[in-house]
Each structure stands twice: as C-alpha cells, then as structure tokens.
Amino acid sequence: MTFEELLTKVRDLASKTDASGRDFLAVQVNITGKEGGVFYVEVKDGRINVEPYEYNDRNCAITINMTNFNKLIDGKLDPILAFTTGKLKVDGDAGKALEFSKLLKK
C-alpha cells in the first residue's frame, strides 16, 4: 500500500465516522518506512479532517509503520498492546492517542 492509498483509506473511514458531540482532537500520524509519510486527523466542530501535513498545535503525535497502522484501523491490533510492545510510539497526550485509535476503527 502506498502512502496515498493509506490517506484515501483514512479519509474514507473518517467520512463514515460520526464526530458530532466529540471534543477537539488533533493527532499527527507519522508513518515510518519506505512508503512512509506524515498526515494529521483533526476533529473540530463535529467534522473530521484528514490532511497530508504536519500539525504543529496537536494533542499528540503517533509514530507507527504502515503495516501496524493498517492493523490498528482494521481492528486487528490493540492500541494499548501496540504501545506497550513498542510498535506504536506516542509523543504528547496518550489519552488522546487512545481516543484517536477508537475513532477510526472500522
């Protein structure tokens, strides 16, 4: 999967997710590896935006490889297990990272 395909997948998931009543959330996702890249997911005013840029005023940033990120959003990788085994790294508010992982699950 390319970075662009991943971005399309995340945007598709975001478009199907009800964000009404959710607090502001801004998470930067750093995908490592050959097909890596950076994007952010922002929940604001009941909408979810996904853009291929860094987000400087974020709640947290997560760093994960492409394979594990796909498993995470497909519900095949537990976010807490991924964090404790080092497959997912969090810079910032770990609670917001957990909220993010629940938000985009299929």
PyMOL commands that set and color helices and strands:
alter all, ss='L'
color gray80, all
select helices_A, chain A and resi 3-15+66-73+79-84+94-103
alter helices_A, ss='H'
color red, helices_A
select strands_A, chain A and resi 25-32+37-44+47-51+60-65+88-92
alter strands_A, ss='S'
color yellow, strands_A
deselect
rebuild
show_as cartoon
